[in-house]
Amino acid sequence: MPKSRIRKKADFTPPPAKQATNIKLTNRSWVAPVMLAFFLIGLAWIVVFYVTDGDLPIKALGNWNIVVGFGFIAGGFGVSTQWK
């Protein structure tokens, strides 16, 4: 039986370095502080609401204060999607 020829593939060569220098990185240093601030504000809002038996932070909202607190926390998760 005849022997098949051995084919040699060309070695991989990466593209020139010019393409790597065109990538622009954005400064996202604001993301972590804003995310943590939203988390802490939301947590504090809910804790203050429970500790004061609904008198604070905004008495007119009643139990909707919980929704506002969770809204801040959800905003923190929304901001966290920008973190790289």
MOPAC internal coordinates of N, CA, C and O (Angstrom, degrees):
PM7 1SCF
backbone

  N    0.0000 0     0.00 0     0.00 0    0    0    0
  C    1.4378 1     0.00 0     0.00 0    1    0    0
  C    1.5223 1   108.45 1     0.00 0    2    1    0
  O    1.2310 1   120.56 1   -46.61 1    3    2    1
  N    1.3443 1   116.53 1   133.39 1    3    2    1
  C    1.4669 1   118.96 1  -178.59 1    5    3    2
  C    1.5284 1   111.87 1   -71.22 1    6    5    3
  O    1.2310 1   121.24 1   -30.09 1    7    6    5
  N    1.2646 1   115.23 1   149.91 1    7    6    5
  C    1.4565 1   122.50 1   179.80 1    9    7    6
  C    1.5220 1   109.26 1   -86.09 1   10    9    7
  O    1.2310 1   120.25 1   -41.21 1   11   10    9
  N    1.3628 1   117.12 1   138.79 1   11   10    9
  C    1.4623 1   119.76 1   178.27 1   13   11   10
  C    1.5212 1   109.73 1   -80.17 1   14   13   11
  O    1.2310 1   121.99 1   -25.92 1   15   14   13
  N    1.3208 1   113.79 1   154.08 1   15   14   13
  C    1.4550 1   118.14 1   179.95 1   17   15   14
  C    1.5289 1   109.76 1   -75.33 1   18   17   15
  O    1.2310 1   120.57 1   -36.15 1   19   18   17
  N    1.2891 1   116.51 1   143.85 1   19   18   17
  C    1.4589 1   121.92 1   176.68 1   21   19   18
  C    1.5256 1   107.38 1   -88.43 1   22   21   19
  O    1.2310 1   121.65 1   -57.00 1   23   22   21
  N    1.3218 1   114.45 1   123.00 1   23   22   21
  C    1.4645 1   118.81 1   179.11 1   25   23   22
  C    1.5145 1   109.45 1   -97.40 1   26   25   23
  O    1.2310 1   120.94 1   -44.88 1   27   26   25
  N    1.2784 1   115.80 1   135.12 1   27   26   25
  C    1.4528 1   120.15 1   178.09 1   29   27   26
  C    1.5156 1   108.43 1  -107.36 1   30   29   27
  O    1.2310 1   120.97 1   -56.74 1   31   30   29
  N    1.3476 1   115.76 1   123.26 1   31   30   29
  C    1.4552 1   120.07 1   176.62 1   33   31   30
  C    1.5212 1   109.21 1   -81.77 1   34   33   31
  O    1.2310 1   122.07 1   -28.13 1   35   34   33
  N    1.3139 1   113.65 1   151.87 1   35   34   33
  C    1.4618 1   118.26 1   176.63 1   37   35   34
  C    1.5234 1   109.04 1   -71.24 1   38   37   35
  O    1.2310 1   120.94 1   -37.96 1   39   38   37
  N    1.3128 1   115.80 1   142.04 1   39   38   37
  C    1.4629 1   120.30 1   178.15 1   41   39   38
  C    1.5265 1   109.74 1   -66.22 1   42   41   39
  O    1.2310 1   121.47 1   -32.08 1   43   42   41
  N    1.3406 1   114.80 1   147.92 1   43   42   41
  C    1.4608 1   120.20 1   179.84 1   45   43   42
  C    1.5199 1   109.65 1   -71.93 1   46   45   43
  O    1.2310 1   121.26 1   -49.75 1   47   46   45
  N    1.2978 1   115.19 1   130.25 1   47   46   45
  C    1.4550 1   119.95 1   173.86 1   49   47   46
  C    1.5267 1   107.83 1  -118.30 1   50   49   47
  O    1.2310 1   120.15 1   -53.95 1   51   50   49
  N    1.3137 1   117.31 1   126.05 1   51   50   49
  C    1.4595 1   119.37 1  -178.60 1   53   51   50
  C    1.5262 1   111.21 1   -66.45 1   54   53   51
  O    1.2310 1   120.46 1   -24.35 1   55   54   53
  N    1.3199 1   116.73 1   155.65 1   55   54   53
  C    1.4600 1   119.21 1   178.96 1   57   55   54
  C    1.5262 1   110.69 1   -64.35 1   58   57   55
  O    1.2310 1   120.44 1   -18.23 1   59   58   57
  N    1.3027 1   116.77 1   161.77 1   59   58   57
  C    1.4655 1   119.29 1  -178.23 1   61   59   58
  C    1.5292 1   111.38 1   -59.35 1   62   61   59
  O    1.2310 1   120.94 1   -22.61 1   63   62   61
  N    1.3193 1   115.81 1   157.39 1   63   62   61
  C    1.4650 1   122.03 1  -175.84 1   65   63   62
  C    1.5222 1   112.58 1   -70.37 1   66   65   63
  O    1.2310 1   119.19 1   170.29 1   67   66   65
  N    1.3123 1   119.16 1    -9.71 1   67   66   65
  C    1.4618 1   121.55 1  -179.18 1   69   67   66
  C    1.5207 1   111.53 1   -60.78 1   70   69   67
  O    1.2310 1   119.56 1   143.08 1   71   70   69
  N    1.3226 1   118.45 1   -36.92 1   71   70   69
  C    1.4585 1   121.40 1  -178.49 1   73   71   70
  C    1.5266 1   111.29 1   -68.90 1   74   73   71
  O    1.2310 1   119.80 1   147.48 1   75   74   73
  N    1.3050 1   117.99 1   -32.52 1   75   74   73
  C    1.4561 1   120.82 1  -179.34 1   77   75   74
  C    1.5239 1   111.68 1   -69.50 1   78   77   75
  O    1.2310 1   120.03 1   150.92 1   79   78   77
  N    1.3159 1   117.55 1   -29.08 1   79   78   77
  C    1.4577 1   119.59 1  -178.25 1   81   79   78
  C    1.5299 1   111.91 1   -80.61 1   82   81   79
  O    1.2310 1   119.37 1   166.29 1   83   82   81
  N    1.3278 1   118.82 1   -13.71 1   83   82   81
  C    1.4568 1   121.14 1  -179.36 1   85   83   82
  C    1.5245 1   112.60 1   -80.41 1   86   85   83
  O    1.2310 1   119.67 1   168.82 1   87   86   85
  N    1.3213 1   118.24 1   -11.18 1   87   86   85
  C    1.4590 1   121.63 1  -178.64 1   89   87   86
  C    1.5274 1   108.43 1   -75.51 1   90   89   87
  O    1.2310 1   121.05 1   -55.93 1   91   90   89
  N    1.3359 1   115.59 1   124.07 1   91   90   89
  C    1.4605 1   120.17 1   179.17 1   93   91   90
  C    1.5203 1   108.46 1  -103.92 1   94   93   91
  O    1.2310 1   120.64 1   -53.48 1   95   94   93
  N    1.3188 1   116.38 1   126.52 1   95   94   93
  C    1.4494 1   121.47 1   178.12 1   97   95   94
  C    1.5213 1   108.80 1   -96.79 1   98   97   95
  O    1.2310 1   120.96 1   -43.45 1   99   98   97
  N    1.3186 1   115.78 1   136.55 1   99   98   97
  C    1.4529 1   119.26 1   178.65 1  101   99   98
  C    1.5145 1   109.56 1   -93.04 1  102  101   99
  O    1.2310 1   121.03 1   -27.14 1  103  102  101
  N    1.3046 1   115.63 1   152.86 1  103  102  101
  C    1.4530 1   120.90 1   179.97 1  105  103  102
  C    1.5208 1   108.82 1   -85.35 1  106  105  103
  O    1.2310 1   120.18 1   -66.97 1  107  106  105
  N    1.3014 1   117.27 1   113.03 1  107  106  105
  C    1.4621 1   122.47 1  -177.52 1  109  107  106
  C    1.5228 1   110.84 1  -113.36 1  110  109  107
  O    1.2310 1   119.94 1  -146.09 1  111  110  109
  N    1.3114 1   117.72 1    33.91 1  111  110  109
  C    1.4603 1   120.34 1  -178.07 1  113  111  110
  C    1.5249 1   112.09 1   -71.69 1  114  113  111
  O    1.2310 1   119.57 1   165.91 1  115  114  113
  N    1.3112 1   118.43 1   -14.09 1  115  114  113
  C    1.4655 1   122.35 1  -179.91 1  117  115  114
  C    1.5226 1   112.25 1   -79.68 1  118  117  115
  O    1.2310 1   119.68 1   162.07 1  119  118  117
  N    1.3171 1   118.22 1   -17.93 1  119  118  117
  C    1.4623 1   121.39 1  -170.66 1  121  119  118
  C    1.5252 1   112.16 1   -65.91 1  122  121  119
  O    1.2310 1   119.93 1   130.24 1  123  122  121
  N    1.3150 1   117.74 1   -49.76 1  123  122  121
  C    1.4664 1   120.41 1  -175.82 1  125  123  122
  C    1.5309 1   112.41 1   -62.47 1  126  125  123
  O    1.2310 1   118.85 1   133.08 1  127  126  125
  N    1.3390 1   119.80 1   -46.92 1  127  126  125
  C    1.4653 1   118.19 1   179.01 1  129  127  126
  C    1.5299 1   113.61 1   -64.12 1  130  129  127
  O    1.2310 1   120.13 1   140.53 1  131  130  129
  N    1.3267 1   117.35 1   -39.47 1  131  130  129
  C    1.4676 1   120.18 1   179.95 1  133  131  130
  C    1.5250 1   110.18 1   -67.66 1  134  133  131
  O    1.2310 1   120.39 1   138.53 1  135  134  133
  N    1.3200 1   116.85 1   -41.47 1  135  134  133
  C    1.4680 1   120.85 1   178.97 1  137  135  134
  C    1.5375 1   110.32 1   -61.26 1  138  137  135
  O    1.2310 1   120.44 1   131.43 1  139  138  137
  N    1.3160 1   116.77 1   -48.57 1  139  138  137
  C    1.4592 1   119.89 1   179.47 1  141  139  138
  C    1.5185 1   111.80 1   -64.28 1  142  141  139
  O    1.2310 1   120.30 1   143.38 1  143  142  141
  N    1.3307 1   117.04 1   -36.62 1  143  142  141
  C    1.4640 1   120.15 1   178.16 1  145  143  142
  C    1.5237 1   110.44 1   -63.18 1  146  145  143
  O    1.2310 1   119.93 1   135.26 1  147  146  145
  N    1.3319 1   117.73 1   -44.74 1  147  146  145
  C    1.4682 1   120.65 1   177.86 1  149  147  146
  C    1.5273 1   111.26 1   -61.06 1  150  149  147
  O    1.2310 1   120.36 1   136.32 1  151  150  149
  N    1.3276 1   116.91 1   -43.68 1  151  150  149
  C    1.4582 1   120.40 1   178.90 1  153  151  150
  C    1.5320 1   111.32 1   -60.49 1  154  153  151
  O    1.2310 1   120.91 1   132.90 1  155  154  153
  N    1.3298 1   115.87 1   -47.10 1  155  154  153
  C    1.4585 1   119.89 1  -176.81 1  157  155  154
  C    1.5255 1   112.18 1   -69.77 1  158  157  155
  O    1.2310 1   119.86 1   141.60 1  159  158  157
  N    1.3318 1   117.86 1   -38.40 1  159  158  157
  C    1.4649 1   120.38 1   177.66 1  161  159  158
  C    1.5190 1   110.08 1   -63.95 1  162  161  159
  O    1.2310 1   120.21 1   135.96 1  163  162  161
  N    1.3248 1   117.21 1   -44.04 1  163  162  161
  C    1.4626 1   120.72 1   178.76 1  165  163  162
  C    1.5133 1   112.00 1   -62.66 1  166  165  163
  O    1.2310 1   120.57 1   136.24 1  167  166  165
  N    1.3285 1   116.52 1   -43.76 1  167  166  165
  C    1.4596 1   120.36 1   179.16 1  169  167  166
  C    1.5241 1   110.82 1   -64.74 1  170  169  167
  O    1.2310 1   120.81 1   135.21 1  171  170  169
  N    1.3268 1   116.05 1   -44.79 1  171  170  169
  C    1.4648 1   119.91 1  -179.91 1  173  171  170
  C    1.5303 1   110.71 1   -63.60 1  174  173  171
  O    1.2310 1   120.27 1   141.13 1  175  174  173
  N    1.3325 1   117.08 1   -38.87 1  175  174  173
  C    1.4685 1   121.11 1   179.26 1  177  175  174
  C    1.5326 1   110.80 1   -59.13 1  178  177  175
  O    1.2310 1   120.89 1   133.16 1  179  178  177
  N    1.3151 1   115.89 1   -46.84 1  179  178  177
  C    1.4645 1   120.49 1  -178.76 1  181  179  178
  C    1.5274 1   110.95 1   -68.47 1  182  181  179
  O    1.2310 1   120.00 1   137.68 1  183  182  181
  N    1.3303 1   117.61 1   -42.32 1  183  182  181
  C    1.4623 1   120.80 1  -179.50 1  185  183  182
  C    1.5279 1   110.50 1   -64.14 1  186  185  183
  O    1.2310 1   120.15 1   135.42 1  187  186  185
  N    1.3355 1   117.32 1   -44.58 1  187  186  185
  C    1.4629 1   120.40 1   179.08 1  189  187  186
  C    1.5231 1   110.53 1   -62.43 1  190  189  187
  O    1.2310 1   120.24 1   140.86 1  191  190  189
  N    1.3168 1   117.15 1   -39.14 1  191  190  189
  C    1.4626 1   120.79 1   178.81 1  193  191  190
  C    1.5307 1   110.84 1   -60.62 1  194  193  191
  O    1.2310 1   120.40 1   135.06 1  195  194  193
  N    1.3241 1   116.83 1   -44.94 1  195  194  193
  C    1.4642 1   119.84 1  -178.74 1  197  195  194
  C    1.5307 1   112.43 1   -72.41 1  198  197  195
  O    1.2310 1   120.18 1   140.78 1  199  198  197
  N    1.3268 1   117.25 1   -39.22 1  199  198  197
  C    1.4585 1   120.56 1  -176.88 1  201  199  198
  C    1.5355 1   110.87 1   -67.59 1  202  201  199
  O    1.2310 1   120.12 1   143.79 1  203  202  201
  N    1.3273 1   117.37 1   -36.21 1  203  202  201
  C    1.4710 1   120.48 1  -177.78 1  205  203  202
  C    1.5197 1   112.34 1   -91.69 1  206  205  203
  O    1.2310 1   119.43 1  -168.99 1  207  206  205
  N    1.2924 1   118.70 1    11.01 1  207  206  205
  C    1.4690 1   123.95 1  -179.71 1  209  207  206
  C    1.5296 1   112.53 1    55.58 1  210  209  207
  O    1.2310 1   120.27 1  -143.54 1  211  210  209
  N    1.3248 1   117.09 1    36.46 1  211  210  209
  C    1.4595 1   121.47 1   174.60 1  213  211  210
  C    1.5039 1   115.04 1    89.35 1  214  213  211
  O    1.2310 1   119.15 1  -177.21 1  215  214  213
  N    1.3428 1   119.23 1     2.79 1  215  214  213
  C    1.4705 1   120.88 1   179.12 1  217  215  214
  C    1.5165 1   112.44 1   -79.03 1  218  217  215
  O    1.2310 1   119.95 1   148.98 1  219  218  217
  N    1.3039 1   117.71 1   -31.02 1  219  218  217
  C    1.4601 1   122.23 1   179.34 1  221  219  218
  C    1.5168 1   108.42 1  -124.39 1  222  221  219
  O    1.2310 1   116.63 1   -16.65 1  223  222  221
  N    1.2449 1   124.02 1   163.35 1  223  222  221
  C    1.4548 1   132.04 1    -5.40 1  225  223  222
  C    1.5312 1   112.50 1   -73.03 1  226  225  223
  O    1.2310 1   118.64 1   141.41 1  227  226  225
  N    1.3123 1   120.20 1   -38.59 1  227  226  225
  C    1.4689 1   121.39 1   177.34 1  229  227  226
  C    1.5259 1   107.14 1  -129.82 1  230  229  227
  O    1.2310 1   120.87 1   -70.97 1  231  230  229
  N    1.3344 1   115.94 1   109.03 1  231  230  229
  C    1.4598 1   120.41 1  -174.33 1  233  231  230
  C    1.5301 1   112.07 1   -65.38 1  234  233  231
  O    1.2310 1   120.14 1   145.74 1  235  234  233
  N    1.3285 1   117.34 1   -34.26 1  235  234  233
  C    1.4626 1   121.22 1  -176.44 1  237  235  234
  C    1.5297 1   112.63 1   -65.08 1  238  237  235
  O    1.2310 1   120.21 1   155.72 1  239  238  237
  N    1.3122 1   117.20 1   -24.28 1  239  238  237
  C    1.4703 1   119.68 1  -179.16 1  241  239  238
  C    1.5193 1   112.40 1   -77.04 1  242  241  239
  O    1.2310 1   120.18 1   155.84 1  243  242  241
  N    1.3023 1   117.27 1   -24.16 1  243  242  241
  C    1.4598 1   119.82 1  -178.99 1  245  243  242
  C    1.5183 1   111.29 1    63.38 1  246  245  243
  O    1.2310 1   121.05 1    48.57 1  247  246  245
  N    1.3321 1   115.60 1  -131.43 1  247  246  245
  C    1.4705 1   119.85 1  -178.46 1  249  247  246
  C    1.5270 1   113.02 1   -72.53 1  250  249  247
  O    1.2310 1   119.90 1   170.55 1  251  250  249
  N    1.3205 1   117.79 1    -9.45 1  251  250  249
  C    1.4559 1   120.40 1   175.68 1  253  251  250
  C    1.5262 1   111.86 1   -67.76 1  254  253  251
  O    1.2310 1   120.22 1   166.76 1  255  254  253
  N    1.3272 1   117.19 1   -13.24 1  255  254  253
  C    1.4626 1   120.28 1   174.74 1  257  255  254
  C    1.5247 1   111.02 1   -60.20 1  258  257  255
  O    1.2310 1   120.21 1   148.02 1  259  258  257
  N    1.3164 1   117.20 1   -31.98 1  259  258  257
  C    1.4712 1   120.46 1   177.49 1  261  259  258
  C    1.5270 1   109.67 1   -65.11 1  262  261  259
  O    1.2310 1   120.69 1   139.25 1  263  262  261
  N    1.3178 1   116.29 1   -40.75 1  263  262  261
  C    1.4698 1   120.36 1   178.88 1  265  263  262
  C    1.5255 1   110.01 1   -64.44 1  266  265  263
  O    1.2310 1   120.47 1   139.70 1  267  266  265
  N    1.3349 1   116.70 1   -40.30 1  267  266  265
  C    1.4645 1   119.65 1   178.05 1  269  267  266
  C    1.5260 1   110.25 1   -62.19 1  270  269  267
  O    1.2310 1   120.28 1   136.15 1  271  270  269
  N    1.3347 1   117.07 1   -43.85 1  271  270  269
  C    1.4645 1   120.53 1   178.61 1  273  271  270
  C    1.5194 1   112.11 1   -61.47 1  274  273  271
  O    1.2310 1   120.88 1   135.01 1  275  274  273
  N    1.3291 1   115.93 1   -44.99 1  275  274  273
  C    1.4679 1   118.68 1   177.69 1  277  275  274
  C    1.5235 1   111.51 1   -69.17 1  278  277  275
  O    1.2310 1   120.08 1   153.76 1  279  278  277
  N    1.3188 1   117.45 1   -26.24 1  279  278  277
  C    1.4670 1   120.51 1   174.98 1  281  279  278
  C    1.5197 1   111.31 1   -64.30 1  282  281  279
  O    1.2310 1   120.86 1   137.65 1  283  282  281
  N    1.3427 1   115.96 1   -42.35 1  283  282  281
  C    1.4663 1   119.02 1   175.50 1  285  283  282
  C    1.5194 1   110.74 1   -62.76 1  286  285  283
  O    1.2310 1   120.16 1   138.12 1  287  286  285
  N    1.3181 1   117.29 1   -41.88 1  287  286  285
  C    1.4636 1   120.31 1   179.22 1  289  287  286
  C    1.5285 1   110.58 1   -64.42 1  290  289  287
  O    1.2310 1   120.12 1   138.80 1  291  290  289
  N    1.3278 1   117.37 1   -41.20 1  291  290  289
  C    1.4683 1   120.53 1   176.94 1  293  291  290
  C    1.5208 1   110.48 1   -64.03 1  294  293  291
  O    1.2310 1   120.55 1   143.08 1  295  294  293
  N    1.3258 1   116.56 1   -36.92 1  295  294  293
  C    1.4706 1   119.66 1   175.57 1  297  295  294
  C    1.5195 1   111.39 1   -62.09 1  298  297  295
  O    1.2310 1   120.45 1   143.29 1  299  298  297
  N    1.3275 1   116.74 1   -36.71 1  299  298  297
  C    1.4703 1   120.18 1   175.90 1  301  299  298
  C    1.5108 1   111.94 1   -63.21 1  302  301  299
  O    1.2310 1   120.72 1   139.14 1  303  302  301
  N    1.3447 1   116.23 1   -40.86 1  303  302  301
  C    1.4642 1   118.48 1   175.91 1  305  303  302
  C    1.5232 1   111.37 1   -67.01 1  306  305  303
  O    1.2310 1   120.32 1   144.32 1  307  306  305
  N    1.3230 1   116.99 1   -35.68 1  307  306  305
  C    1.4640 1   120.13 1   176.87 1  309  307  306
  C    1.5154 1   111.91 1   -63.46 1  310  309  307
  O    1.2310 1   120.35 1   138.10 1  311  310  309
  N    1.3216 1   116.93 1   -41.90 1  311  310  309
  C    1.4692 1   120.81 1   178.49 1  313  311  310
  C    1.5258 1   110.21 1   -67.95 1  314  313  311
  O    1.2310 1   120.37 1   147.50 1  315  314  313
  N    1.3313 1   116.91 1   -32.50 1  315  314  313
  C    1.4688 1   119.53 1  -177.78 1  317  315  314
  C    1.5252 1   112.83 1   -64.59 1  318  317  315
  O    1.2310 1   119.74 1   161.09 1  319  318  317
  N    1.3116 1   118.10 1   -18.91 1  319  318  317
  C    1.4666 1   119.45 1   177.61 1  321  319  318
  C    1.5207 1   112.08 1   -70.12 1  322  321  319
  O    1.2310 1   119.91 1   165.66 1  323  322  321
  N    1.3288 1   117.78 1   -14.34 1  323  322  321
  C    1.4609 1   121.59 1   178.38 1  325  323  322
  C    1.5285 1   113.46 1   -88.63 1  326  325  323
  O    1.2310 1   120.81 1   174.91 1  327  326  325
  N    1.3250 1   116.05 1    -5.09 1  327  326  325
  C    1.4538 1   121.01 1  -176.47 1  329  327  326
  C    1.5136 1   110.09 1   -75.94 1  330  329  327
  O    1.2310 1   120.16 1   -47.95 1  331  330  329
  N    1.3308 1   117.30 1   132.05 1  331  330  329
  C    1.4751 1   121.52 1   177.28 1  333  331  330
  C    1.4968 1   110.66 1  -124.11 1  334  333  331
  O    1.2310 1   120.10 1   180.00 1  335  334  333

